[in-house]
């Protein structure tokens, strides 16, 4: 259901609209919470880049996405490709 919400918001509002970014964040967070790192991993680079582009690298939203990358790494996922995005 979250995936469908992300797709609908992306289509209607655009991928970098704050509401869409919030939905994308929730989707990745849900994947990580249930232990599905394989689904979370490919979503994070674009989410982090889009969030930083929209709000700036020092904004709390960008830091929140960076925390998801830390959760991914702690869960055994590959967050090395996110090193260049450190907030």
Biopython code that builds the backbone (N, CA, C, O; Angstrom):
import numpy as np
from Bio.PDB.StructureBuilder import StructureBuilder

atoms = [
    (1, "UNK", "N", (0.813, -1.187, 0.000)),
    (1, "UNK", "CA", (0.000, 0.000, 0.000)),
    (1, "UNK", "C", (0.866, 1.265, 0.000)),
    (1, "UNK", "O", (0.560, 2.224, -0.709)),
    (2, "UNK", "N", (1.952, 1.271, 0.796)),
    (2, "UNK", "CA", (2.845, 2.431, 0.791)),
    (2, "UNK", "C", (3.485, 2.639, -0.573)),
    (2, "UNK", "O", (3.640, 3.773, -1.028)),
    (3, "UNK", "N", (3.853, 1.548, -1.220)),
    (3, "UNK", "CA", (4.452, 1.653, -2.554)),
    (3, "UNK", "C", (3.475, 2.335, -3.511)),
    (3, "UNK", "O", (3.873, 3.181, -4.312)),
    (4, "UNK", "N", (2.208, 1.967, -3.427)),
    (4, "UNK", "CA", (1.192, 2.580, -4.295)),
    (4, "UNK", "C", (1.022, 4.067, -3.985)),
    (4, "UNK", "O", (0.822, 4.875, -4.892)),
    (5, "UNK", "N", (1.102, 4.425, -2.706)),
    (5, "UNK", "CA", (1.008, 5.831, -2.318)),
    (5, "UNK", "C", (2.194, 6.613, -2.871)),
    (5, "UNK", "O", (2.019, 7.715, -3.392)),
    (6, "UNK", "N", (3.394, 6.055, -2.763)),
    (6, "UNK", "CA", (4.587, 6.710, -3.301)),
    (6, "UNK", "C", (4.439, 6.918, -4.810)),
    (6, "UNK", "O", (4.723, 7.999, -5.325)),
    (7, "UNK", "N", (4.002, 5.897, -5.496)),
    (7, "UNK", "CA", (3.838, 6.003, -6.947)),
    (7, "UNK", "C", (2.801, 7.060, -7.313)),
    (7, "UNK", "O", (3.011, 7.840, -8.242)),
    (8, "UNK", "N", (1.690, 7.089, -6.591)),
    (8, "UNK", "CA", (0.638, 8.070, -6.885)),
    (8, "UNK", "C", (1.117, 9.493, -6.597)),
    (8, "UNK", "O", (0.897, 10.403, -7.396)),
    (9, "UNK", "N", (1.763, 9.673, -5.466)),
    (9, "UNK", "CA", (2.257, 11.010, -5.137)),
    (9, "UNK", "C", (3.341, 11.464, -6.112)),
    (9, "UNK", "O", (3.391, 12.633, -6.495)),
    (10, "UNK", "N", (4.198, 10.542, -6.506)),
    (10, "UNK", "CA", (5.237, 10.893, -7.475)),
    (10, "UNK", "C", (4.617, 11.338, -8.790)),
    (10, "UNK", "O", (5.062, 12.304, -9.410)),
    (11, "UNK", "N", (3.597, 10.625, -9.197)),
    (11, "UNK", "CA", (2.925, 10.930, -10.464)),
    (11, "UNK", "C", (2.200, 12.271, -10.400)),
    (11, "UNK", "O", (2.259, 13.058, -11.345)),
    (12, "UNK", "N", (1.525, 12.528, -9.298)),
    (12, "UNK", "CA", (0.696, 13.729, -9.181)),
    (12, "UNK", "C", (1.489, 14.949, -8.710)),
    (12, "UNK", "O", (1.337, 16.043, -9.254)),
    (13, "UNK", "N", (2.330, 14.757, -7.701)),
    (13, "UNK", "CA", (3.030, 15.884, -7.085)),
    (13, "UNK", "C", (4.468, 16.053, -7.552)),
    (13, "UNK", "O", (5.027, 17.148, -7.493)),
    (14, "UNK", "N", (5.061, 14.953, -8.018)),
    (14, "UNK", "CA", (6.472, 14.969, -8.385)),
    (14, "UNK", "C", (7.306, 14.281, -7.312)),
    (14, "UNK", "O", (6.924, 14.239, -6.142)),
    (15, "UNK", "N", (8.429, 13.751, -7.719)),
    (15, "UNK", "CA", (9.270, 12.944, -6.829)),
    (15, "UNK", "C", (9.880, 13.734, -5.684)),
    (15, "UNK", "O", (10.208, 13.162, -4.645)),
    (16, "UNK", "N", (10.038, 15.045, -5.859)),
    (16, "UNK", "CA", (10.700, 15.830, -4.813)),
    (16, "UNK", "C", (9.747, 16.722, -4.025)),
    (16, "UNK", "O", (10.189, 17.573, -3.254)),
    (17, "UNK", "N", (8.455, 16.534, -4.213)),
    (17, "UNK", "CA", (7.490, 17.257, -3.393)),
    (17, "UNK", "C", (7.641, 16.774, -1.947)),
    (17, "UNK", "O", (7.852, 15.583, -1.722)),
    (18, "UNK", "N", (7.536, 17.667, -0.973)),
    (18, "UNK", "CA", (7.702, 17.245, 0.427)),
    (18, "UNK", "C", (6.813, 16.077, 0.852)),
    (18, "UNK", "O", (7.256, 15.206, 1.600)),
    (19, "UNK", "N", (5.571, 16.050, 0.384)),
    (19, "UNK", "CA", (4.688, 14.935, 0.741)),
    (19, "UNK", "C", (5.167, 13.619, 0.123)),
    (19, "UNK", "O", (5.083, 12.565, 0.752)),
    (20, "UNK", "N", (5.662, 13.690, -1.093)),
    (20, "UNK", "CA", (6.194, 12.492, -1.748)),
    (20, "UNK", "C", (7.457, 12.021, -1.035)),
    (20, "UNK", "O", (7.632, 10.827, -0.795)),
    (21, "UNK", "N", (8.326, 12.953, -0.701)),
    (21, "UNK", "CA", (9.550, 12.584, 0.025)),
    (21, "UNK", "C", (9.212, 11.944, 1.365)),
    (21, "UNK", "O", (9.861, 10.981, 1.773)),
    (22, "UNK", "N", (8.212, 12.464, 2.046)),
    (22, "UNK", "CA", (7.794, 11.875, 3.322)),
    (22, "UNK", "C", (7.282, 10.445, 3.117)),
    (22, "UNK", "O", (7.578, 9.557, 3.916)),
    (23, "UNK", "N", (6.525, 10.229, 2.058)),
    (23, "UNK", "CA", (6.017, 8.882, 1.768)),
    (23, "UNK", "C", (7.161, 7.931, 1.407)),
    (23, "UNK", "O", (7.167, 6.771, 1.818)),
    (24, "UNK", "N", (8.116, 8.429, 0.645)),
    (24, "UNK", "CA", (9.275, 7.603, 0.285)),
    (24, "UNK", "C", (10.079, 7.244, 1.531)),
    (24, "UNK", "O", (10.542, 6.113, 1.674)),
    (25, "UNK", "N", (10.242, 8.208, 2.429)),
    (25, "UNK", "CA", (10.937, 7.963, 3.697)),
    (25, "UNK", "C", (10.205, 6.890, 4.491)),
    (25, "UNK", "O", (10.825, 5.962, 5.011)),
    (26, "UNK", "N", (8.884, 7.021, 4.583)),
    (26, "UNK", "CA", (8.090, 6.040, 5.329)),
    (26, "UNK", "C", (8.204, 4.644, 4.720)),
    (26, "UNK", "O", (8.247, 3.647, 5.442)),
    (27, "UNK", "N", (8.251, 4.579, 3.405)),
    (27, "UNK", "CA", (8.387, 3.290, 2.732)),
    (27, "UNK", "C", (9.714, 2.630, 3.094)),
    (27, "UNK", "O", (9.747, 1.457, 3.467)),
    (28, "UNK", "N", (10.802, 3.379, 2.984)),
    (28, "UNK", "CA", (12.117, 2.823, 3.308)),
    (28, "UNK", "C", (12.184, 2.452, 4.791)),
    (28, "UNK", "O", (12.715, 1.400, 5.147)),
    (29, "UNK", "N", (11.654, 3.304, 5.640)),
    (29, "UNK", "CA", (11.648, 3.016, 7.069)),
    (29, "UNK", "C", (10.870, 1.736, 7.373)),
    (29, "UNK", "O", (11.287, 0.932, 8.206)),
    (30, "UNK", "N", (9.755, 1.556, 6.703)),
    (30, "UNK", "CA", (8.957, 0.336, 6.896)),
    (30, "UNK", "C", (9.738, -0.898, 6.450)),
    (30, "UNK", "O", (9.769, -1.908, 7.153)),
    (31, "UNK", "N", (10.363, -0.811, 5.287)),
    (31, "UNK", "CA", (11.184, -1.938, 4.826)),
    (31, "UNK", "C", (12.245, -2.296, 5.862)),
    (31, "UNK", "O", (12.446, -3.471, 6.168)),
    (32, "UNK", "N", (12.922, -1.284, 6.402)),
    (32, "UNK", "CA", (13.981, -1.538, 7.373)),
    (32, "UNK", "C", (13.419, -2.085, 8.681)),
    (32, "UNK", "O", (14.019, -2.966, 9.298)),
    (33, "UNK", "N", (12.281, -1.570, 9.099)),
    (33, "UNK", "CA", (11.673, -2.015, 10.347)),
    (33, "UNK", "C", (11.298, -3.491, 10.298)),
    (33, "UNK", "O", (11.405, -4.195, 11.303)),
    (34, "UNK", "N", (10.858, -3.960, 9.135)),
    (34, "UNK", "CA", (10.475, -5.371, 9.017)),
    (34, "UNK", "C", (11.648, -6.244, 8.568)),
    (34, "UNK", "O", (11.489, -7.445, 8.353)),
    (35, "UNK", "N", (12.829, -5.628, 8.428)),
    (35, "UNK", "CA", (14.026, -6.393, 8.090)),
    (35, "UNK", "C", (14.226, -6.656, 6.612)),
    (35, "UNK", "O", (15.001, -7.539, 6.244)),
    (36, "UNK", "N", (13.551, -5.917, 5.766)),
    (36, "UNK", "CA", (13.664, -6.129, 4.332)),
    (36, "UNK", "C", (14.691, -5.154, 3.736)),
    (36, "UNK", "O", (14.335, -4.199, 3.045)),
    (37, "UNK", "N", (15.956, -5.417, 4.017)),
    (37, "UNK", "CA", (17.024, -4.533, 3.541)),
    (37, "UNK", "C", (17.155, -4.563, 2.025)),
    (37, "UNK", "O", (17.571, -3.575, 1.420)),
    (38, "UNK", "N", (16.809, -5.668, 1.415)),
    (38, "UNK", "CA", (16.919, -5.783, -0.053)),
    (38, "UNK", "C", (16.005, -4.784, -0.769)),
    (38, "UNK", "O", (16.342, -4.290, -1.846)),
    (39, "UNK", "N", (14.876, -4.495, -0.183)),
    (39, "UNK", "CA", (13.965, -3.525, -0.792)),
    (39, "UNK", "C", (14.340, -2.096, -0.411)),
    (39, "UNK", "O", (14.152, -1.172, -1.203)),
    (40, "UNK", "N", (14.862, -1.915, 0.780)),
    (40, "UNK", "CA", (15.239, -0.571, 1.240)),
    (40, "UNK", "C", (16.468, -0.050, 0.509)),
    (40, "UNK", "O", (16.545, 1.128, 0.159)),
    (41, "UNK", "N", (17.419, -0.935, 0.285)),
    (41, "UNK", "CA", (18.719, -0.549, -0.272)),
    (41, "UNK", "C", (18.642, 0.259, -1.570)),
    (41, "UNK", "O", (19.268, 1.316, -1.647)),
    (42, "UNK", "N", (17.910, -0.183, -2.584)),
    (42, "UNK", "CA", (17.896, 0.574, -3.838)),
    (42, "UNK", "C", (17.130, 1.902, -3.763)),
    (42, "UNK", "O", (17.304, 2.771, -4.617)),
    (43, "UNK", "N", (16.295, 2.052, -2.754)),
    (43, "UNK", "CA", (15.497, 3.282, -2.621)),
    (43, "UNK", "C", (16.307, 4.437, -2.020)),
    (43, "UNK", "O", (16.046, 5.603, -2.318)),
    (44, "UNK", "N", (17.281, 4.112, -1.181)),
    (44, "UNK", "CA", (17.954, 5.140, -0.398)),
    (44, "UNK", "C", (18.792, 6.150, -1.180)),
    (44, "UNK", "O", (18.698, 7.339, -0.877)),
    (45, "UNK", "N", (19.594, 5.765, -2.151)),
    (45, "UNK", "CA", (20.422, 6.773, -2.817)),
    (45, "UNK", "C", (19.606, 7.912, -3.449)),
    (45, "UNK", "O", (19.939, 9.084, -3.272)),
    (46, "UNK", "N", (18.561, 7.574, -4.169)),
    (46, "UNK", "CA", (17.729, 8.609, -4.795)),
    (46, "UNK", "C", (16.960, 9.409, -3.750)),
    (46, "UNK", "O", (16.816, 10.626, -3.876)),
    (47, "UNK", "N", (16.467, 8.726, -2.721)),
    (47, "UNK", "CA", (15.748, 9.439, -1.664)),
    (47, "UNK", "C", (16.659, 10.451, -0.988)),
    (47, "UNK", "O", (16.256, 11.590, -0.754)),
    (48, "UNK", "N", (17.866, 10.051, -0.676)),
    (48, "UNK", "CA", (18.794, 10.964, -0.025)),
    (48, "UNK", "C", (19.174, 12.122, -0.942)),
    (48, "UNK", "O", (19.189, 13.275, -0.513)),
    (49, "UNK", "N", (19.477, 11.823, -2.189)),
    (49, "UNK", "CA", (19.834, 12.880, -3.143)),
    (49, "UNK", "C", (18.670, 13.849, -3.350)),
    (49, "UNK", "O", (18.871, 15.064, -3.359)),
    (50, "UNK", "N", (17.464, 13.325, -3.517)),
    (50, "UNK", "CA", (16.293, 14.179, -3.733)),
    (50, "UNK", "C", (15.974, 15.026, -2.502)),
    (50, "UNK", "O", (15.597, 16.192, -2.622)),
    (51, "UNK", "N", (16.127, 14.432, -1.326)),
    (51, "UNK", "CA", (15.856, 15.165, -0.090)),
    (51, "UNK", "C", (16.857, 16.293, 0.097)),
    (51, "UNK", "O", (16.485, 17.407, 0.466)),
    (52, "UNK", "N", (18.135, 16.000, -0.159)),
    (52, "UNK", "CA", (19.155, 17.046, -0.033)),
    (52, "UNK", "C", (18.960, 18.142, -1.077)),
    (52, "UNK", "O", (19.166, 19.321, -0.787)),
    (53, "UNK", "N", (18.567, 17.761, -2.279)),
    (53, "UNK", "CA", (18.328, 18.758, -3.327)),
    (53, "UNK", "C", (17.144, 19.656, -2.966)),
    (53, "UNK", "O", (17.163, 20.858, -3.232)),
    (54, "UNK", "N", (16.140, 19.076, -2.373)),
    (54, "UNK", "CA", (14.926, 19.841, -2.029)),
    (54, "UNK", "C", (15.130, 20.739, -0.812)),
    (54, "UNK", "O", (14.728, 21.902, -0.815)),
    (55, "UNK", "N", (15.765, 20.183, 0.239)),
    (55, "UNK", "CA", (15.847, 20.888, 1.513)),
    (55, "UNK", "C", (17.239, 21.404, 1.867)),
    (55, "UNK", "O", (17.381, 22.281, 2.718)),
    (56, "UNK", "N", (18.255, 20.865, 1.221)),
    (56, "UNK", "CA", (19.629, 21.204, 1.576)),
    (56, "UNK", "C", (20.234, 20.111, 2.444)),
    (56, "UNK", "O", (19.515, 19.406, 3.152)),
    (57, "UNK", "N", (21.556, 19.968, 2.389)),
    (57, "UNK", "CA", (22.212, 18.859, 3.087)),
    (57, "UNK", "C", (22.177, 18.951, 4.604)),
    (57, "UNK", "O", (22.344, 17.938, 5.284)),
    (58, "UNK", "N", (21.965, 20.140, 5.147)),
    (58, "UNK", "CA", (21.970, 20.299, 6.601)),
    (58, "UNK", "C", (20.584, 20.322, 7.225)),
    (58, "UNK", "O", (20.444, 20.510, 8.433)),
    (59, "UNK", "N", (19.570, 20.133, 6.406)),
    (59, "UNK", "CA", (18.190, 20.143, 6.892)),
    (59, "UNK", "C", (17.900, 18.858, 7.664)),
    (59, "UNK", "O", (18.488, 17.812, 7.393)),
    (60, "UNK", "N", (16.994, 18.952, 8.618)),
    (60, "UNK", "CA", (16.618, 17.776, 9.421)),
    (60, "UNK", "C", (16.098, 16.635, 8.561)),
    (60, "UNK", "O", (16.342, 15.471, 8.877)),
    (61, "UNK", "N", (15.390, 16.941, 7.485)),
    (61, "UNK", "CA", (14.877, 15.875, 6.618)),
    (61, "UNK", "C", (16.026, 15.076, 6.005)),
    (61, "UNK", "O", (15.952, 13.851, 5.911)),
    (62, "UNK", "N", (17.083, 15.767, 5.592)),
    (62, "UNK", "CA", (18.245, 15.069, 5.034)),
    (62, "UNK", "C", (18.924, 14.223, 6.110)),
    (62, "UNK", "O", (19.387, 13.115, 5.838)),
    (63, "UNK", "N", (18.978, 14.739, 7.304)),
    (63, "UNK", "CA", (19.571, 13.968, 8.411)),
    (63, "UNK", "C", (18.722, 12.742, 8.728)),
    (63, "UNK", "O", (19.254, 11.679, 9.049)),
    (64, "UNK", "N", (17.411, 12.891, 8.639)),
    (64, "UNK", "CA", (16.528, 11.748, 8.894)),
    (64, "UNK", "C", (16.753, 10.638, 7.877)),
    (64, "UNK", "O", (16.739, 9.460, 8.233)),
    (65, "UNK", "N", (16.960, 11.002, 6.623)),
    (65, "UNK", "CA", (17.233, 9.990, 5.603)),
    (65, "UNK", "C", (18.603, 9.368, 5.842)),
    (65, "UNK", "O", (18.780, 8.166, 5.643)),
    (66, "UNK", "N", (19.563, 10.166, 6.264)),
    (66, "UNK", "CA", (20.882, 9.624, 6.582)),
    (66, "UNK", "C", (20.779, 8.602, 7.719)),
    (66, "UNK", "O", (21.508, 7.611, 7.731)),
    (67, "UNK", "N", (19.884, 8.842, 8.660)),
    (67, "UNK", "CA", (19.651, 7.870, 9.732)),
    (67, "UNK", "C", (19.128, 6.552, 9.170)),
    (67, "UNK", "O", (19.454, 5.484, 9.688)),
    (68, "UNK", "N", (18.322, 6.622, 8.117)),
    (68, "UNK", "CA", (17.869, 5.389, 7.473)),
    (68, "UNK", "C", (19.054, 4.627, 6.892)),
    (68, "UNK", "O", (19.099, 3.398, 6.958)),
    (69, "UNK", "N", (20.011, 5.354, 6.325)),
    (69, "UNK", "CA", (21.211, 4.700, 5.787)),
    (69, "UNK", "C", (21.988, 4.027, 6.913)),
    (69, "UNK", "O", (22.545, 2.946, 6.724)),
    (70, "UNK", "N", (22.026, 4.654, 8.070)),
    (70, "UNK", "CA", (22.694, 4.047, 9.220)),
    (70, "UNK", "C", (21.944, 2.807, 9.695)),
    (70, "UNK", "O", (22.558, 1.816, 10.090)),
    (71, "UNK", "N", (20.622, 2.868, 9.656)),
    (71, "UNK", "CA", (19.822, 1.693, 10.006)),
    (71, "UNK", "C", (20.089, 0.558, 9.025)),
    (71, "UNK", "O", (20.191, -0.603, 9.421)),
    (72, "UNK", "N", (20.200, 0.899, 7.748)),
    (72, "UNK", "CA", (20.493, -0.103, 6.727)),
    (72, "UNK", "C", (21.826, -0.773, 7.015)),
    (72, "UNK", "O", (21.930, -1.999, 6.973)),
    (73, "UNK", "N", (22.841, 0.021, 7.306)),
    (73, "UNK", "CA", (24.162, -0.531, 7.598)),
    (73, "UNK", "C", (24.117, -1.406, 8.852)),
    (73, "UNK", "O", (24.738, -2.469, 8.891)),
    (74, "UNK", "N", (23.391, -0.964, 9.865)),
    (74, "UNK", "CA", (23.283, -1.740, 11.106)),
    (74, "UNK", "C", (22.530, -3.047, 10.900)),
    (74, "UNK", "O", (22.714, -4.006, 11.650)),
    (75, "UNK", "N", (21.682, -3.076, 9.877)),
    (75, "UNK", "CA", (20.898, -4.278, 9.581)),
    (75, "UNK", "C", (21.632, -5.227, 8.642)),
    (75, "UNK", "O", (21.099, -6.266, 8.252)),
    (76, "UNK", "N", (22.851, -4.864, 8.285)),
    (76, "UNK", "CA", (23.632, -5.727, 7.400)),
    (76, "UNK", "C", (23.497, -5.383, 5.935)),
    (76, "UNK", "O", (24.026, -6.097, 5.084)),
    (77, "UNK", "N", (22.803, -4.306, 5.622)),
    (77, "UNK", "CA", (22.672, -3.884, 4.234)),
    (77, "UNK", "C", (23.907, -3.134, 3.768)),
    (77, "UNK", "O", (24.763, -2.762, 4.571)),
    (78, "UNK", "N", (23.988, -2.921, 2.497)),
    (78, "UNK", "CA", (25.135, -2.236, 1.898)),
    (78, "UNK", "C", (24.843, -0.749, 1.787)),
    (78, "UNK", "O", (24.109, -0.314, 0.899)),
    (79, "UNK", "N", (25.421, 0.022, 2.689)),
    (79, "UNK", "CA", (25.237, 1.475, 2.672)),
    (79, "UNK", "C", (26.499, 2.179, 2.202)),
    (79, "UNK", "O", (26.594, 3.402, 2.300)),
    (80, "UNK", "N", (27.474, 1.423, 1.691)),
    (80, "UNK", "CA", (28.737, 2.032, 1.262)),
    (80, "UNK", "C", (28.520, 3.046, 0.149)),
    (80, "UNK", "O", (29.205, 4.068, 0.111)),
    (81, "UNK", "N", (27.597, 2.791, -0.743)),
    (81, "UNK", "CA", (27.328, 3.716, -1.837)),
    (81, "UNK", "C", (26.729, 5.029, -1.350)),
    (81, "UNK", "O", (26.595, 5.972, -2.130)),
    (82, "UNK", "N", (26.372, 5.103, -0.084)),
    (82, "UNK", "CA", (25.818, 6.326, 0.484)),
    (82, "UNK", "C", (26.873, 7.153, 1.211)),
    (82, "UNK", "O", (26.563, 8.234, 1.711)),
    (83, "UNK", "N", (28.115, 6.668, 1.282)),
    (83, "UNK", "CA", (29.168, 7.388, 1.991)),
    (83, "UNK", "C", (29.347, 8.807, 1.489)),
    (83, "UNK", "O", (29.592, 9.722, 2.275)),
    (84, "UNK", "N", (29.228, 8.992, 0.194)),
    (84, "UNK", "CA", (29.431, 10.321, -0.375)),
    (84, "UNK", "C", (28.277, 11.264, -0.049)),
    (84, "UNK", "O", (28.351, 12.455, -0.349)),
    (85, "UNK", "N", (27.217, 10.748, 0.560)),
    (85, "UNK", "CA", (26.065, 11.569, 0.892)),
    (85, "UNK", "C", (25.994, 11.916, 2.372)),
    (85, "UNK", "O", (24.975, 12.427, 2.835)),
    (86, "UNK", "N", (27.062, 11.647, 3.125)),
    (86, "UNK", "CA", (27.030, 11.930, 4.557)),
    (86, "UNK", "C", (26.602, 13.358, 4.821)),
    (86, "UNK", "O", (27.094, 14.302, 4.203)),
    (87, "UNK", "N", (25.679, 13.491, 5.750)),
    (87, "UNK", "CA", (25.178, 14.828, 6.105)),
    (87, "UNK", "C", (26.141, 15.513, 7.055)),
    (87, "UNK", "O", (25.897, 16.646, 7.470)),
]
sb = StructureBuilder()
sb.init_structure("model")
sb.init_model(0)
sb.init_chain("A")
sb.init_seg("    ")
for serial, (resi, resn, name, xyz) in enumerate(atoms, 1):
    if name == "N":
        sb.init_residue(resn, " ", resi, " ")
    sb.init_atom(name, np.array(xyz, "f"), 0.0, 1.0, " ", f" {name:<3s}", serial, name[0])
structure = sb.get_structure()
